[in-house]
Amino acid sequence: MWTTESLWFEIAIVSIVYALGNILMGHFEERTPKIRRVGKYFLTLLMVCGFSALFGRIVSMIFLASFIFPALYIHAYYLPKKKGINGWTGEPKRKYYEFRKWDKDIFSKESD
């Protein structure tokens, strides 16, 4: 009855990764347009399913897992050491917003 031989397995894995990522790391994307976030999900889903169909599940899962290394580098080394931003909380927010080139006017409105 239950089988993992279809592309639904890859769809489930990518969806779980994105759900957990949004729960745990969504505060890093608070000002990113929704269409870009949805587009990133569908692009990743398309690529993982495409790799699975063309090259097999192992290649597609290696491709998906390879995103762990740049994320760890950015959050554990680059942001804290090079930019002075906490890689887990994104604080101080002013520096993080400047790094992302987002509008920082929300901070001046809070102090009014």
N, C-alpha and C positions, 0 to 999 in steps of 0.2 A: 504494500500500500504506500508507504513512504519511500521515496527515492530521491537521491541527490544527483541523479544523472542528467537533469535538465538545467537550462540556464536560470531557472527560478532560484537555484541555490546561490548563484552569483548575485542575483538581484537582492536576495535576502541578506547576504553578507555585506554588500555595499550599503544597503539601507540601514543595517544595524550599526555599521561604522559611522555613517553620517548622523544617525540619531544620537549615538553616544557622544560624537564630536560636538553636536549642537548643544547637548545638555552640559557637557563638561567645559567646552571651550567657546561656547556661543558668545560670551562677553567680549571676545576679541573681534567679533563681526557685528557688533551692535549698530553701527552706522553704515554697513555695507548694504547696497540696494538688494531687495528681496529677489529680484529677477536674476541678479548675478549669483546669488547663493543657490537658487534653484537650478540655474544653468550649469553651475559647477557640479552639482549632484548628477544631473543628466549626462553631462560630458564624461564624468568618471564612470557612471553606469554603462554608458555606451562603449567606452574604451575597455572596461573589464570584461563585459560580455563579448565584445569583438575579439579580444585576445583569447578568451576561452573558446570561442567558436573556431578561430583560426589556428591557434597554437596549443590549446588544451588548458585545463583548469589549473595545473601547477604554474604555468607561465602567468596566467591572469592573477593568481593569488600572490605570486612573487611581485608582480607589478604593483598590486594594491599595497602589499606590505612595504614596498620600497619608499612609500610616502612617510613612513615612521621616521626615517633618518633625517630628512630635511626639517621635519617638525621638531624633533628633539634638538637639532642644532640651533634652530631659530629660538625656541623657547628656553632652552637650558644654557646656551652660550651667547648667541648674538645679541638678543635683547638685553639680558642682564649686564654682560661685560662691555659691550660696545655702545649701547644706547642708554644704559642706566634705567631700564624698565624691567619690572618684575615679570618674568616669563610666564607665570601662572595667573597672576591677577591683572596684569596690564597697568600697573600703577607705577609711577604717578600718571594719572589719566592725561594730564596736559602734555607730557612727553610722548605718550603713546598716540594721542590724537595728532600731534605734530609729525610723528614718524609715519602715520598712515595718511597724512595730508588731509585730514578731516577738519571741518570747521570747529574751532575752539571757542566760539562765542558762547556756548552753553555754560562755560565756566564763569564768564563775567556776569551772566544772568543770575547765577546762583548766589553771587555775593551781593546783588542789589537788594 
